[in-house]
Amino acid sequence: RLINGEIITEGYFDAVADEINETLHESPAGVLSIADATSRFGLPVDLVRECVSKRLGSMISARLEDGKLYTDAFVTRSRALARGALLASSSPFALADIAASLQIRPAVVVEEVHAL
């Protein structure tokens, strides 16, 4: 592929995906934004997103949502926090309030409500 006047091979994209996967799994938070990966490799956002999307589940073991990659461990931890808060509640509450207090994505809380 010719990108910004440079020829970039699929092998390079494989190496980028491998490094993204390593960076993501070495991160204590288990989260990496596409924007961070874009700045790290000096590639356009759409190209990094395409590279990641093609390799999710094979070279990159993560979940892509809203421009961020999440490790399976992060997703599991977030769901456990949401489940605990939902089961411990004794009065009506807004799901967004639980998400904000736990500092997790509201979608995770909604997923757990449907799972219970």
Secondary structure, DSSP 8 states (H G I E B T S, - for coil): -EETTEE--HHHHHHHHHHHHHHHHHSSS-EEEHHHHHHHHT--HHHHHHHHHHHBTTTB-SEEETTEEE-HHHHHHHHHHHHHHHHH--S---HHHHHHHHTS-HHHHHHHHHH-
